[in-house]
Amino acid sequence: MCLVLPSRVVALGDNQLEVELADGQRAMVDATLKPDFSVGDYVLVDRGIVVDSIAADEAQVILSMYREIGELLEAEDARA
């Protein structure tokens, strides 16, 4: 199963964006399918390709849910 990850645009290039991922790392992603973005926008990235844009508040909700799931999984592993 693949998860589409919200990422914040930090730099623009020719059909590429540099984005900040949920863990703080940065990556170059392909924006050929959806090329009109600005620095600070949030995009949904799947396997290195921008598939859509997303409102900042929605991105924060999704990222918060991913963090919560990660914490729950870590707690479960600690009990095992």
N, CA, C and O atoms as a DFTB+ gen file, in Angstrom:
320 C
 N C O
     1  1       0.844      -1.164       0.000
     2  2       0.000       0.000       0.000
     3  2       0.892       1.231       0.000
     4  3       1.917       1.254       0.682
     5  1       0.517       2.244      -0.750
     6  2       1.260       3.497      -0.811
     7  2       0.478       4.595      -0.109
     8  3      -0.748       4.660      -0.197
     9  1       1.203       5.448       0.584
    10  2       0.596       6.603       1.229
    11  2       0.989       7.854       0.466
    12  3       2.161       8.050       0.145
    13  1       0.025       8.687       0.182
    14  2       0.300       9.975      -0.443
    15  2       0.675      10.931       0.682
    16  3      -0.080      11.099       1.640
    17  1       1.839      11.555       0.561
    18  2       2.360      12.374       1.638
    19  2       2.246      13.864       1.342
    20  3       2.684      14.317       0.284
    21  1       1.666      14.630       2.257
    22  2       1.678      16.082       2.098
    23  2       3.096      16.603       2.332
    24  3       3.772      16.190       3.274
    25  1       3.530      17.501       1.475
    26  2       4.865      18.081       1.585
    27  2       4.781      19.564       1.255
    28  3       3.949      19.986       0.451
    29  1       5.658      20.355       1.888
    30  2       5.652      21.805       1.674
    31  2       6.692      22.173       0.619
    32  3       7.837      21.727       0.685
    33  1       6.287      22.990      -0.351
    34  2       7.180      23.434      -1.416
    35  2       8.171      24.446      -0.844
    36  3       7.772      25.436      -0.230
    37  1       9.476      24.188      -1.052
    38  2      10.506      25.106      -0.569
    39  2      11.293      25.759      -1.699
    40  3      11.956      26.773      -1.479
    41  1      11.234      25.194      -2.913
    42  2      11.919      25.786      -4.062
    43  2      11.267      25.289      -5.344
    44  3      10.708      24.194      -5.399
    45  1      11.356      26.130      -6.378
    46  2      10.745      25.810      -7.668
    47  2      11.826      25.569      -8.709
    48  3      12.886      26.194      -8.672
    49  1      11.553      24.654      -9.643
    50  2      12.445      24.387     -10.757
    51  2      11.619      24.111     -11.999
    52  3      10.391      24.189     -11.965
    53  1      12.288      23.789     -13.091
    54  2      11.587      23.453     -14.334
    55  2      10.921      22.095     -14.185
    56  3      11.593      21.064     -14.201
    57  1       9.609      22.095     -14.041
    58  2       8.816      20.875     -13.862
    59  2       9.250      20.051     -12.655
    60  3       8.944      18.861     -12.566
    61  1       9.955      20.680     -11.734
    62  2      10.350      20.020     -10.494
    63  2      10.135      20.977      -9.333
    64  3      10.164      22.197      -9.492
    65  1       9.921      20.396      -8.174
    66  2       9.813      21.162      -6.943
    67  2      10.749      20.549      -5.922
    68  3      10.940      19.334      -5.891
    69  1      11.329      21.392      -5.089
    70  2      12.003      20.876      -3.905
    71  2      10.990      20.998      -2.784
    72  3      10.435      22.070      -2.544
    73  1      10.757      19.886      -2.099
    74  2       9.760      19.871      -1.033
    75  2      10.397      19.434       0.273
    76  3      11.397      18.716       0.300
    77  1       9.776      19.899       1.369
    78  2      10.167      19.441       2.695
    79  2       9.192      18.355       3.102
    80  3       7.982      18.577       3.158
    81  1       9.729      17.180       3.386
    82  2       8.917      16.028       3.754
    83  2       8.535      16.094       5.229
    84  3       9.037      16.938       5.972
    85  1       7.662      15.216       5.639
    86  2       7.152      15.198       7.010
    87  2       8.260      15.068       8.050
    88  3       8.141      15.606       9.151
    89  1       9.337      14.359       7.713
    90  2      10.430      14.150       8.670
    91  2      11.491      15.247       8.603
    92  3      12.531      15.143       9.254
    93  1      11.233      16.300       7.818
    94  2      12.162      17.415       7.712
    95  2      13.169      17.296       6.588
    96  3      13.846      18.271       6.261
    97  1      13.280      16.121       5.992
    98  2      14.189      15.952       4.866
    99  2      13.636      16.692       3.654
   100  3      12.441      16.977       3.574
   101  1      14.522      16.995       2.718
   102  2      14.098      17.642       1.477
   103  2      14.314      16.691       0.310
   104  3      15.231      15.869       0.318
   105  1      13.451      16.819      -0.697
   106  2      13.545      15.952      -1.868
   107  2      13.081      16.721      -3.099
   108  3      12.254      17.627      -3.006
   109  1      13.621      16.348      -4.241
   110  2      13.154      16.883      -5.519
   111  2      12.056      15.961      -6.019
   112  3      12.206      14.739      -6.005
   113  1      10.945      16.552      -6.463
   114  2       9.826      15.763      -6.972
   115  2       9.408      16.300      -8.333
   116  3       9.621      17.471      -8.647
   117  1       8.821      15.440      -9.119
   118  2       8.379      15.779     -10.471
   119  2       7.024      16.479     -10.413
   120  3       6.063      15.946      -9.860
   121  1       6.957      17.685     -10.992
   122  2       5.706      18.456     -11.007
   123  2       5.165      18.621     -12.420
   124  3       4.412      19.557     -12.687
   125  1       5.536      17.726     -13.323
   126  2       5.104      17.826     -14.713
   127  2       3.587      17.801     -14.845
   128  3       3.028      18.543     -15.653
   129  1       2.912      16.960     -14.064
   130  2       1.457      16.829     -14.186
   131  2       0.709      18.034     -13.637
   132  3      -0.390      18.343     -14.099
   133  1       1.289      18.718     -12.660
   134  2       0.651      19.880     -12.012
   135  2       1.742      20.915     -11.773
   136  3       2.321      20.947     -10.687
   137  1       2.038      21.759     -12.751
   138  2       3.221      22.615     -12.654
   139  2       3.063      23.970     -11.949
   140  3       4.074      24.641     -11.740
   141  1       1.872      24.403     -11.579
   142  2       1.681      25.768     -11.074
   143  2       1.626      25.829      -9.552
   144  3       0.557      25.702      -8.956
   145  1       2.792      26.025      -8.926
   146  2       2.876      26.099      -7.478
   147  2       3.741      27.266      -7.073
   148  3       4.482      27.822      -7.884
   149  1       3.641      27.632      -5.809
   150  2       4.468      28.683      -5.226
   151  2       5.164      28.122      -3.992
   152  3       4.707      27.147      -3.395
   153  1       6.273      28.748      -3.621
   154  2       6.955      28.364      -2.389
   155  2       5.975      28.551      -1.232
   156  3       5.295      29.572      -1.139
   157  1       5.915      27.556      -0.358
   158  2       4.999      27.582       0.777
   159  2       3.733      26.782       0.557
   160  3       3.042      26.442       1.517
   161  1       3.414      26.472      -0.708
   162  2       2.244      25.635      -0.995
   163  2       2.478      24.228      -0.458
   164  3       3.617      23.799      -0.273
   165  1       1.392      23.527      -0.214
   166  2       1.468      22.114       0.156
   167  2       0.986      21.280      -1.016
   168  3      -0.011      21.599      -1.663
   169  1       1.718      20.198      -1.276
   170  2       1.381      19.302      -2.377
   171  2       1.315      17.872      -1.851
   172  3       1.887      17.550      -0.809
   173  1       0.611      17.029      -2.587
   174  2       0.549      15.603      -2.281
   175  2       1.507      14.889      -3.214
   176  3       1.427      15.038      -4.433
   177  1       2.414      14.113      -2.638
   178  2       3.463      13.441      -3.402
   179  2       3.286      11.936      -3.286
   180  3       3.131      11.395      -2.191
   181  1       3.311      11.271      -4.434
   182  2       3.235       9.813      -4.480
   183  2       4.374       9.305      -5.342
   184  3       4.422       9.573      -6.543
   185  1       5.290       8.573      -4.729
   186  2       6.441       7.996      -5.429
   187  2       7.227       9.031      -6.227
   188  3       7.649       8.774      -7.354
   189  1       7.417      10.206      -5.625
   190  2       8.236      11.233      -6.250
   191  2       7.528      12.090      -7.277
   192  3       8.169      12.873      -7.978
   193  1       6.208      11.955      -7.378
   194  2       5.436      12.728      -8.360
   195  2       4.356      13.519      -7.632
   196  3       3.627      12.971      -6.806
   197  1       4.256      14.812      -7.941
   198  2       3.193      15.638      -7.374
   199  2       1.888      15.252      -8.053
   200  3       1.771      15.319      -9.277
   201  1       0.902      14.846      -7.248
   202  2      -0.384      14.436      -7.814
   203  2      -1.479      15.473      -7.598
   204  3      -2.492      15.457      -8.297
   205  1      -1.285      16.383      -6.629
   206  2      -2.300      17.417      -6.395
   207  2      -1.777      18.409      -5.375
   208  3      -0.737      18.195      -4.752
   209  1      -2.512      19.493      -5.215
   210  2      -2.207      20.450      -4.151
   211  2      -3.192      20.220      -3.015
   212  3      -4.205      19.543      -3.186
   213  1      -2.884      20.789      -1.854
   214  2      -3.738      20.614      -0.689
   215  2      -3.620      21.878       0.158
   216  3      -2.560      22.501       0.216
   217  1      -4.705      22.246       0.808
   218  2      -4.682      23.409       1.693
   219  2      -3.759      23.131       2.879
   220  3      -3.647      21.993       3.335
   221  1      -3.105      24.169       3.369
   222  2      -2.153      24.021       4.470
   223  2      -2.802      23.409       5.706
   224  3      -2.200      22.562       6.365
   225  1      -4.022      23.828       6.027
   226  2      -4.670      23.277       7.223
   227  2      -4.987      21.798       7.057
   228  3      -4.882      21.030       8.014
   229  1      -5.373      21.392       5.853
   230  2      -5.623      19.966       5.596
   231  2      -4.328      19.165       5.698
   232  3      -4.310      18.066       6.251
   233  1      -3.244      19.727       5.159
   234  2      -1.947      19.053       5.226
   235  2      -1.536      18.843       6.677
   236  3      -1.037      17.774       7.030
   237  1      -1.740      19.847       7.519
   238  2      -1.367      19.732       8.926
   239  2      -2.185      18.658       9.641
   240  3      -1.658      17.939      10.490
   241  1      -3.464      18.547       9.305
   242  2      -4.309      17.504       9.904
   243  2      -3.793      16.122       9.516
   244  3      -3.677      15.238      10.366
   245  1      -3.484      15.937       8.246
   246  2      -2.990      14.640       7.766
   247  2      -1.650      14.307       8.417
   248  3      -1.450      13.185       8.883
   249  1      -0.728      15.278       8.454
   250  2       0.579      15.040       9.060
   251  2       0.449      14.715      10.543
   252  3       1.182      13.875      11.064
   253  1      -0.473      15.372      11.216
   254  2      -0.722      15.091      12.628
   255  2      -1.233      13.662      12.816
   256  3      -0.827      12.972      13.751
   257  1      -2.112      13.225      11.935
   258  2      -2.630      11.854      12.011
   259  2      -1.515      10.843      11.778
   260  3      -1.448       9.832      12.476
   261  1      -0.633      11.099      10.802
   262  2       0.494      10.194      10.558
   263  2       1.395      10.115      11.790
   264  3       1.841       9.028      12.159
   265  1       1.667      11.263      12.433
   266  2       2.499      11.264      13.642
   267  2       1.839      10.444      14.745
   268  3       2.502       9.666      15.431
   269  1       0.530      10.624      14.911
   270  2      -0.196       9.890      15.946
   271  2      -0.161       8.385      15.682
   272  3       0.036       7.596      16.607
   273  1      -0.348       7.994      14.441
   274  2      -0.280       6.572      14.084
   275  2       1.108       6.026      14.400
   276  3       1.236       4.935      14.956
   277  1       2.148       6.782      14.047
   278  2       3.513       6.358      14.336
   279  2       3.755       6.172      15.822
   280  3       4.392       5.204      16.239
   281  1       3.242       7.104      16.626
   282  2       3.393       6.992      18.079
   283  2       2.663       5.766      18.616
   284  3       3.182       5.064      19.484
   285  1       1.469       5.506      18.108
   286  2       0.712       4.330      18.546
   287  2       1.435       3.040      18.178
   288  3       1.473       2.099      18.972
   289  1       2.010       2.993      16.978
   290  2       2.750       1.801      16.558
   291  2       3.996       1.597      17.415
   292  3       4.324       0.466      17.776
   293  1       4.693       2.690      17.742
   294  2       5.867       2.580      18.604
   295  2       5.479       2.067      19.986
   296  3       6.175       1.226      20.555
   297  1       4.375       2.567      20.526
   298  2       3.908       2.117      21.839
   299  2       3.541       0.638      21.800
   300  3       3.833      -0.105      22.737
   301  1       2.907       0.217      20.724
   302  2       2.530      -1.196      20.568
   303  2       3.777      -2.075      20.500
   304  3       3.825      -3.141      21.115
   305  1       4.792      -1.622      19.746
   306  2       6.041      -2.382      19.653
   307  2       6.726      -2.486      21.014
   308  3       7.295      -3.524      21.351
   309  1       6.668      -1.411      21.792
   310  2       7.307      -1.407      23.108
   311  2       6.636      -2.395      24.058
   312  3       7.292      -2.955      24.937
   313  1       5.343      -2.611      23.888
   314  2       4.616      -3.553      24.748
   315  2       4.845      -4.999      24.331
   316  3       4.669      -5.912      25.139
   317  1       5.233      -5.216      23.087
   318  2       5.380      -6.588      22.573
   319  2       6.628      -7.266      23.096
   320  3       6.892      -8.420      22.756
